[in-house]
Amino acid sequence: MADRNQQYGDPEDNFNDIAGLWTAYSNMWTNFGAHDAVDVAVMMILVKIARLKTSPSVEDHWTDIAGYAACGYQAALSQENPSE
């Protein structure tokens, strides 16, 4: 656990950072079911952004952000063009 804490910081601090980012993005939603895949992709990107605060040189964060962005983009296209 010490290695993980070194890389990402204390879990509670990281979760507080994530909560702050999610709150800013969601404006205090009460029903996540009312939102969509694009919102989930954005929120997962925000998880990685919170981790970058503690460990900006961890390649995994950057790779995951790119992956979530690609998935979010595909979801957005699907919403705009449901028949495709």
QUICOR-V991973 format. One record per residue. N is the residue number from 0. RES is the residue in three letters. PSI is psi in degrees with one decimal (NA if undefined). Layout:
# QUICOR-V991973
n=N res=RES psi=PSI
n=N res=RES psi=PSI
This chain:
# QUICOR-V991973
n=0 res=MET psi=-29.8
n=1 res=ALA psi=-40.9
n=2 res=ASP psi=-43.6
n=3 res=ARG psi=-41.3
n=4 res=ASN psi=-36.2
n=5 res=GLN psi=-41.3
n=6 res=GLN psi=-42.2
n=7 res=TYR psi=-10.4
n=8 res=GLY psi=179.4
n=9 res=ASP psi=132.0
n=10 res=PRO psi=-41.0
n=11 res=GLU psi=-40.3
n=12 res=ASP psi=-43.7
n=13 res=ASN psi=-43.4
n=14 res=PHE psi=-37.3
n=15 res=ASN psi=-39.0
n=16 res=ASP psi=-44.8
n=17 res=ILE psi=-45.6
n=18 res=ALA psi=-41.3
n=19 res=GLY psi=-43.2
n=20 res=LEU psi=-43.7
n=21 res=TRP psi=-39.8
n=22 res=THR psi=-44.1
n=23 res=ALA psi=-41.4
n=24 res=TYR psi=-45.0
n=25 res=SER psi=-15.4
n=26 res=ASN psi=41.4
n=27 res=MET psi=50.8
n=28 res=TRP psi=150.6
n=29 res=THR psi=-10.6
n=30 res=ASN psi=97.4
n=31 res=PHE psi=-24.6
n=32 res=GLY psi=-18.1
n=33 res=ALA psi=-1.6
n=34 res=HIS psi=-176.8
n=35 res=ASP psi=-174.8
n=36 res=ALA psi=-33.0
n=37 res=VAL psi=-44.9
n=38 res=ASP psi=-40.1
n=39 res=VAL psi=-42.8
n=40 res=ALA psi=-44.5
n=41 res=VAL psi=-43.7
n=42 res=MET psi=-34.3
n=43 res=MET psi=-35.9
n=44 res=ILE psi=-40.5
n=45 res=LEU psi=-33.7
n=46 res=VAL psi=-46.6
n=47 res=LYS psi=-35.9
n=48 res=ILE psi=-40.8
n=49 res=ALA psi=-38.5
n=50 res=ARG psi=-31.8
n=51 res=LEU psi=-26.5
n=52 res=LYS psi=-38.2
n=53 res=THR psi=-34.0
n=54 res=SER psi=73.1
n=55 res=PRO psi=-15.0
n=56 res=SER psi=6.7
n=57 res=VAL psi=113.5
n=58 res=GLU psi=-35.5
n=59 res=ASP psi=-40.0
n=60 res=HIS psi=-47.2
n=61 res=TRP psi=-41.2
n=62 res=THR psi=-44.6
n=63 res=ASP psi=-39.4
n=64 res=ILE psi=-44.8
n=65 res=ALA psi=-41.7
n=66 res=GLY psi=-45.0
n=67 res=TYR psi=-37.2
n=68 res=ALA psi=-42.8
n=69 res=ALA psi=-43.1
n=70 res=CYS psi=-41.9
n=71 res=GLY psi=-40.0
n=72 res=TYR psi=-44.8
n=73 res=GLN psi=-40.0
n=74 res=ALA psi=-40.7
n=75 res=ALA psi=-41.4
n=76 res=LEU psi=-41.3
n=77 res=SER psi=-35.5
n=78 res=GLN psi=-39.3
n=79 res=GLU psi=-31.2
n=80 res=ASN psi=72.7
n=81 res=PRO psi=-21.9
n=82 res=SER psi=-11.2
n=83 res=GLU psi=NA
